[in-house]
Amino acid sequence: MRLCRQFLTLALILSSWPVIAVAEEKQQDYDIDLIVTMSGRCSTLKIAGRDLACRAVKYFHSRGGRGYFTIAIDNPSDNGHIVSFSGEDARREGDSLFELKLDQMLLNSRDRPMVQGLRVPLVEPSAGTCRQIGILATGKISKVSCAATDRSGNKYELQFDSDGQPVTFQRISQGPLLAEQRRARLKALFECRRKAVEGNILPRDSASYIIQCLEEGSPKPAADDQQ
């Protein structure tokens, strides 16, 4: 079953939570409609055989139904070092287990080509699974574990443990602007979308490009970990 159907329960939970509204005069079909920021640490992060440290973990959901568990790598020399475990098919078991079937890894670093000032991620077809444990109704996610293997046999692994802080949800919808503090995020989204359009990014790659854009514009590690 596709993610858009699996997230029906989540949409109902989020109905009373903060919304990043899109001004009516600037309505567009946004690729990203949900951002979940998690607070904690990565006990394991292996990318194609390399052990790396993470500085932030977020979950992105696109209107097309694709999900992304996205990890910002703790690399002082490369703020755009970002990887995503991504897939379209998911299932939920009870209230506490969410499982995403993976079909690709998105790999971004300073070595990737630039379009409109942003790097375009390498897409590696992969097979694997991400499992998220927690109760969404309370905003508490305790663990995220991901494991995938690409066509060349390279392995990718994530073990993330929450520090007990509730996750932060940002749901993006169309409607009148509601609060001044939300306009900065909306402005960043407009700018990222503009760069994708002007850079002729293919529709299939636009969501990952916008994620990269939003992450490169995020606060530095200390602020990221508390958002």
N, C-alpha and C positions, 0 to 999 in steps of 0.2 A: 504494500500500500504506500502511496506517495506521501511525502512529508506534509503537503498541504492538508491532507485529511488527518494525519496523525497529530497535527498541532491544533485541532479543533478545541480540545480541552484546554490547551495552553492559551488560546485566544480568549476563551471565556474567563480564565483566571486573570488575564492581563487587561480585561476591559475596564477595570478601575485603576490601573496603574498609569504612570506618566507616559504621555504620548508626545512624540516629536511631530508637530503638525506641519503640513505643507500648505502654504498660502494658496487660496483659491485661484488667484490670478496667475500662479506659476505651477499649475497642476502638471505632473509628469508621471510616467510609468516607472517608478523607482525599482531598481533591481533588488535592493536590500530592504526588507520590511520589519526585521527584528534583530536586535543586537543584545546579547547577554554577556555581561562582564563578570568574571569569576575572580575571587580573591583566594590566594593560596600559593602553593609551590609545586613545581614539577620534580618529583623524586626520580623520574626517568624520562629522558628525551633522547632518542636515538634516531638520527636521520641518515639513511644510507650508510650505516656502519659507524657514524660519528656520534660521540657523546657530546651533547650540547646542554646549555643552561637556558631556561626560559625566564622572561621578565613579565609576561602577561599571557593569559588565556581567555579567549572570547569565543562565543558561538554566534555565527551569523546565519540568517535564514533569508532566502530569496523568494520573491513572488512566484518564480517558476517552480518552487518546491525543492530546491537544492539546499543542503545544509553544509556548514563549514565549521569544524572545530579548528580555530586559528591560533597559532602560537607565535608570539613575538620573541625572537631569540635574543638572549642577553649578549649582545655583541657591540661594545662601545664604538668600534670602528665602522659599523654598518647598521644604522637605524632601520634600514629597510629589509633586514634579514628576517623573513617571515615564512612560515610554512602552514599549510592547511590540509587537514584530513577531510575529504569531501565526498558526498554521495547524495542520492535522491530518494532512496528507499529506506524506510524506518518502521519500527514497531514499538509499541509501548506495552510493558508487562506490569500490570498493577499500577500503583501510584509512584513507585520508586525506581523503575528501570526503564530507560529510554535507550534504544539500540539503533544505530545508524549504519547501514551497509555501505561500505566505501567502494568507489569505483575510480578515484583519482587522488593523486597528491599534487598540491600546488606548491612550487618551490621558488622562492624569491630571495635574491641577494644582490649585492652591488655588481655582480658579474652579468646580470641579466640586461638585455637591451632596454633602452629608454624610449618612451612615447609620452609626449607632453610633460616631460620632466619626471615621469614615474616609470619604474621598472615593470615590465610585463612578465608575470610568473611563468615558469616552465610547468607544463601540465604533464604529469607522468601517470598514464593509465595504471591503476593498481587495484588490488582486491584485498578486502579486510573488513574490520568492524570497529566502531567506536561504541563504548557503553558508558552511559552516564547514570550515576546512582544518586538519588535524592528525591525530595518531595517538592514539586514545583509550587504547590499551593502555599508553602511557607517560604519559598525563595531559597531553600537550603539544598545545595548540591554538594554532596560529600566527596565524590570521586568521579574522575573521567579517565577511562583507559582506552587507548586506541592501538591497533596493530594492523599493519598493511605490508604488502609485498608488491613491488612493481614488476613489469614484464622482464626486466633484466635480473631479477632476483634480489634487488636491493630491499632491505627491510627498514620499516619505520615504526617507532614505538613511542607511546606517550603514557605516563602514569602521573596524573594530577590529583593532589589532595587539597581539599578546601581547608582554610584556617578557621572555619566556623562562621564567617561573616556571610550574610545573605547576598545572593547575587543581585546585580543591577540589571533591570530590564529596560530597554528602550524600544518602544513600538512606534514605527513610522507609518503615519496615515495622512490622508488628505483632509484638509479642513482649515478654518481660520487659525492664525497664529494665536497661541494662548498665553505664553509667558516669555519675557525677555531673555531669560537664561537659556531657553531652548533654541533661540535663534542662531547662536554660534554653531551648534551642531548642524542645524538645517543649512546654514550658509556653507559649511564644509561639504555637505552632501551635494548641494547645487554645484559647487566648484569641481568636485570629483566627477560628477556626471557630465559636466561640460568638457572636462579633459578627455573622458572616454569617447564622447561624440566627436570632438575635434581631432582626436587621434585615430579615428576610424577603427576603434576596437570592435571586434566581432561581437554580436549579441551573446554568443555562447561564453565569451570571455569577459563580458562587461562586469558581472558581479564580482569576480575575483580581482579585477582591476580596481574597482571601487573600494573593495576591502583593503587592498594594498594602499590606496590613496588615503583612506581614513586612518589606517594604522600609522602611516608615516607622519600624519599630522597629529597623532596622539601625544599626550604629555610624556615626559621622560619616565623611566622605570618606577621611581618612588611614587609618582602620582598614579601611574597605570595600575599599580598593585592595589590601590585603595579605591579605585573607581567601581 
